[in-house]
């Protein structure tokens, strides 16, 4: 059993002021794997003070200096990618193959952001004035358990590119992953105080970041209810916020799509990251006259998913992260059955031979209507809801009939038609004919899926404040 009993403040690993020990369970077997000592509000204040002290000098660094830091961060994170992947498998239950790829991708984020920074215009001429984009200040970063290192890396990289100092409050469920990342950050030899990490509970450390007057901006990824709470806490000090929140993404299969390709892709889009993804395509919208075909294809695809020990290279679906989250998913499956949805495959309980861990049967419902709970609420598990429509217009209306708007998917052999539908979907990202990737394009949601954008130049702008310098011969002195 491992013990993590240090946090990272002002360039040093230090013992937290907080004394609470939090148990870390392996989701594949439910056994105690380790413990982490949680920081408290005093630890958060110490980290904020370190970041505040470091900000004046760091905010005046050049692109070249910050670019060198981002390169060193990339190198340090990449050097321990295999160790980080192993921690993801053990601590989160991420399948081995995707965990390795994700850990290497985490390192590459620093280079992606470096390129965005190099191409970004921090000084512009607008009419007769000079507009300077200045770092917003000390940033509080709060990240979830479902892709811990990945979220931390992107937010930290973007803050550094902007010239901001940071305090990170990662999920306590990801303590081993966080420890490895903190050690990588230390190895990258950034100036003390630029980057601080405090393990702790959201209602303690997260609340301190959200209310402290020296935190200028919060960047949060997590659930919509928590995001709303953070925004309320931050309003008294007028914090800038970037909130990447929940989703109930629609996957619209048009009647001319290649169903043999589109339906297995739709199952994969719902089950990605063990079903624990805010961008999961959990609502599958299909034409009524092809419903039977869809059910057959979805059943085949779901039953072909290999569930089990995430160390096994053949496994594509690991366990749910905690027993509490497992029970939450079971609740939604039970509710779907009680409200009259047709259970195509999967259902309640654990897959055969997997009684020890928090494993969920890959589940598909049909006959789901917009009023059903499983069509409205984010489940965060491998549960797909098939919903039928009569016309293209009805499909768009159903897809948009949700308080969320994070991501959507469209499949059609007619690209002009697919694009026409994509433009009508209220979502921050729309994928056409597949699951695509672009970490330079903006990412974030409409409606209750969040405020602001991450990634690329739009993400970088969120860490910068525009200052206009007016008057004769106005210019920026650097």
Secondary structure by P-SEA (a helix, b strand, c coil): cccccccccccccccccccbbbbbbccccccccbbbbbbcaaaaaaaaaaaaaaccccccccaaaaaaaaaaaaaaaaaaaaaaaaaaaaaccccaaaaaaaaaaaaaaaaaaaaaaaacccccccccbbbbbccccbbbbbbccccaaaaaaaaaaaaaaacccccccccccaaaaaaaaaaaaaaaccccccbbbbbccccaaaaaaaccccccbbbbbccaaaaaaaaaaacccbbbbbbbbbbbbbbbbccccccccaaaaaaaaaacccccccccccbbbbbccaaaaaaaaaaaaaaaccccccccccccccccccaaaaaaaaaaaaaaaaacccccccccccccccccccccccccccccccccccccccccccbbbbbbbccaaaaaaaaaccccccccccccccaaaaaaaaaaccccccccccccccccccccccccccccccccaaaaaaabbbbbbbcccccccc
